[in-house]
């Protein structure tokens, strides 16, 4: 599984996971976040490997459709870039303005 695809799906899951069914959510989390194989997932749910593969494949397409229609990930990325530029601008041009820095830093991602 390509790292780029894994990162993409994990990002989509972060935004749209709650829109998936319980089964889809479980399979996707086990496959993409826990790095279990299709066979391991199938064994733990007592279903065929093909059933898990089909569910994961459908879920991936569903997540991509949500993003195509809602573009939350794209919009979030754009907004994050703008915020980072604003923070850099304030750091360079208004280094003494603590209140402005504080306000802009409220937009930063909390880990």
KANOR-V340107 format. One record per run of one state. SS is the DSSP state (helix for helix, strand for strand, loop for the rest). FROM is the first residue (numbers start at 0). LEN is the number of residues. Records with the same first field share a line. If there is no record, write none. Layout:
# KANOR-V340107
SS: FROM-LEN ; FROM-LEN
This chain:
# KANOR-V340107
loop: 0-2 ; 19-2 ; 33-4 ; 45-3 ; 70-1 ; 93-4 ; 105-6
helix: 2-17 ; 21-12 ; 37-8 ; 48-22 ; 71-22 ; 97-8
